[in-house]
Amino acid sequence: MKDYQRERYNAAALTLSKKLERRNFVAIICQNLTAAKNQALELIDQDKSVGFGGSITVEQSGIIDELYQRNQKMIDREKTSSAEERHQVMKQALTADYFLTSINGVTEDGELVNIDSVGNRVAALTFGPDKVLAFVSMRKVYGNLATTLEMVRKNTAPLNAHRLGLEKTPCIKKGNCGDCLQSECICNTIAVTRRSMSKERIIVFLIIDEIGL
């Protein structure tokens, strides 16, 4: 990343952090994903449980492996052996002490925008876990709510569909959201978290580096 671009992201992150805090979120500015991971590890009590949803950013951070290494109680759907068990573990994650996730898009005014297939990730963000630790790159700060929704649907959703091999969706065939009702639709739930009812429950790590989908 060019120095001037990093400077711009840092200035924007400082402004955005104040708007997030006005909405009862905690905002922590981190220069890279490793710094965000280390900050998150410091916030997680070692005797508490941790759940997480599907997130490339969380996986890339390495935080899951480090939590296992310190014998954290993990609620991990990837450790299941059947679809039924996986579903039950995903439900259990909604009762975790901490939940790790990423954010698909943020408005310049501090609203969090997420799109979900199963709905477990947005469910945890909305209600359940005592603390939500959310990673997001500053390149996912798009503008007003309408623009952010459009960018998440047209950019993030098709990339996720490609990642998961969902070949029947219009976003795979045309590279753009088709507002589909396909069985493989990845956009079943679109959630806007405009404010956290519980103060400081949702901690947003604003990452200067360009990461994630």
C-alpha positions in Angstrom: 0.0 0.0 0.0 1.3 3.5 -0.9 2.1 5.9 1.9 -0.5 8.4 0.8 -3.2 5.8 0.7 -2.3 4.6 4.2 -2.4 8.2 5.4 -5.9 8.7 3.8 -7.2 5.5 5.4 -5.8 6.5 8.8 -7.5 9.9 8.6 -10.7 8.3 7.6 -10.5 5.7 10.3 -10.1 8.3 13.0 -13.2 10.1 11.8 -15.1 6.9 11.4 -14.1 5.7 14.9 -15.8 8.7 16.5 -19.0 8.0 14.5 -18.9 4.3 15.6 -18.5 5.3 19.2 -21.5 7.6 18.9 -23.5 4.5 18.0 -22.4 2.6 21.1 -19.7 0.6 19.3 -16.0 0.4 20.3 -13.6 1.3 17.5 -10.0 0.2 17.5 -7.7 1.3 14.7 -5.1 -1.3 13.6 -2.5 -0.9 10.9 -2.7 -4.6 9.8 -4.5 -7.8 10.5 -1.8 -9.1 12.8 -2.2 -6.1 15.1 -6.0 -6.6 15.1 -5.5 -10.2 16.0 -3.2 -9.4 18.9 -5.6 -6.7 20.2 -8.5 -9.2 20.0 -6.5 -11.9 21.9 -5.8 -9.4 24.7 -9.5 -8.7 25.1 -10.6 -12.4 25.2 -10.6 -13.9 28.7 -8.9 -17.3 28.6 -11.6 -19.0 30.7 -14.5 -17.9 28.4 -16.0 -19.5 25.4 -15.4 -18.3 21.8 -17.6 -18.9 18.7 -17.2 -17.6 15.2 -18.9 -17.5 11.9 -17.6 -18.1 8.4 -15.1 -15.3 7.7 -12.0 -15.3 5.4 -10.6 -12.4 7.4 -10.9 -14.2 10.7 -9.3 -17.3 9.2 -6.5 -15.3 7.7 -5.7 -13.6 11.0 -4.6 -16.9 12.6 -6.6 -16.1 15.7 -8.5 -19.4 15.7 -5.2 -21.4 15.8 -3.8 -19.2 18.6 -7.0 -19.6 20.7 -6.7 -23.4 20.4 -3.0 -23.2 21.4 -3.9 -21.5 24.6 -6.7 -24.1 25.3 -9.6 -21.7 24.8 -13.0 -23.2 25.0 -14.0 -23.1 21.3 -17.4 -23.6 19.7 -16.3 -24.7 16.3 -18.6 -25.9 13.6 -15.6 -27.2 11.6 -15.0 -29.9 14.2 -18.4 -31.6 13.5 -19.0 -34.8 11.6 -22.5 -34.3 10.3 -24.8 -31.6 9.0 -27.1 -32.0 12.0 -24.2 -31.7 14.5 -22.9 -28.7 12.5 -26.2 -26.9 12.8 -26.4 -27.5 16.5 -22.9 -26.2 17.1 -23.8 -23.1 15.0 -26.7 -22.5 17.4 -24.4 -23.0 20.4 -22.1 -20.3 19.1 -24.9 -17.8 19.7 -24.5 -18.3 23.4 -20.7 -17.9 23.4 -19.0 -15.4 25.6 -17.2 -14.0 22.6 -18.0 -14.2 18.9 -15.5 -13.5 16.1 -16.7 -12.2 12.8 -15.9 -9.8 9.9 -18.1 -7.0 8.5 -19.0 -6.8 4.9 -19.4 -3.1 4.7 -19.5 0.1 6.8 -21.1 3.4 5.9 -19.2 6.6 6.4 -21.6 7.4 9.2 -20.8 4.2 11.1 -23.5 1.7 10.2 -22.5 -1.9 9.9 -23.8 -3.8 6.8 -23.8 -7.6 6.5 -25.1 -10.1 4.1 -25.5 -13.7 5.2 -26.6 -17.1 3.7 -27.5 -19.1 6.8 -28.0 -16.2 9.1 -25.8 -17.3 12.1 -23.3 -14.5 11.7 -25.8 -11.7 11.6 -27.8 -13.4 14.4 -24.7 -13.4 16.7 -24.0 -9.8 15.8 -27.5 -8.8 16.7 -28.1 -10.8 19.9 -26.6 -13.5 22.0 -22.8 -13.5 22.7 -21.7 -11.1 25.4 -19.0 -9.6 23.2 -18.7 -9.4 19.4 -15.2 -8.8 18.0 -15.6 -7.7 14.3 -12.8 -7.2 11.8 -13.1 -4.9 8.8 -10.7 -3.3 6.3 -11.0 0.4 5.7 -11.4 -0.3 2.0 -14.9 -1.6 2.9 -16.1 1.8 4.0 -18.2 2.8 1.0 -20.3 5.9 1.6 -23.9 6.2 2.5 -26.2 3.3 3.3 -27.6 2.9 -0.2 -24.1 2.8 -1.7 -22.8 0.4 0.9 -25.7 -2.0 0.4 -25.1 -1.9 -3.3 -21.3 -2.5 -3.0 -21.8 -5.4 -0.6 -24.4 -7.1 -2.9 -22.5 -6.5 -6.1 -18.9 -7.1 -4.9 -18.8 -9.1 -1.6 -21.6 -11.5 -2.3 -20.4 -12.6 -5.8 -16.9 -13.2 -4.5 -18.3 -15.3 -1.6 -20.4 -17.3 -4.1 -17.3 -18.0 -6.2 -15.4 -19.0 -3.1 -18.1 -21.5 -2.1 -18.7 -22.8 -5.6 -22.3 -21.8 -5.9 -22.6 -22.2 -9.6 -26.3 -21.7 -10.1 -26.5 -18.1 -8.9 -26.7 -15.1 -11.3 -23.7 -13.5 -9.5 -21.6 -16.5 -10.6 -22.9 -16.5 -14.2 -22.9 -12.7 -14.7 -20.6 -11.4 -12.0 -23.3 -9.3 -10.6 -26.2 -9.6 -8.1 -29.4 -10.7 -9.8 -31.6 -10.4 -6.7 -32.1 -14.1 -7.1 -34.3 -16.6 -5.3 -32.1 -19.6 -6.1 -31.7 -22.5 -3.7 -28.0 -21.6 -3.5 -28.7 -17.9 -2.8 -26.1 -16.4 -0.5 -28.0 -13.2 0.2 -30.9 -14.6 2.3 -30.4 -12.0 5.1 -29.2 -8.5 4.8 -28.7 -6.8 8.1 -27.9 -3.1 9.0 -26.7 -2.6 12.5 -27.1 1.1 12.9 -26.4 1.1 16.7 -25.5 -1.3 19.5 -28.2 -1.4 22.1 -25.6 -2.6 24.7 -22.8 -0.1 25.0 -19.4 -1.4 24.0 -20.8 -4.9 23.2 -19.6 -4.8 19.6 -15.9 -4.0 19.1 -15.0 -3.0 15.6 -11.3 -3.4 14.5 -10.7 -0.9 11.7 -7.8 -2.3 9.7 -5.9 0.0 7.5 -4.5 -2.7 5.3 -6.7 -4.0 2.4 -7.7 -7.5 3.5 -10.6 -9.9 3.0 -13.0 -10.2 0.1 
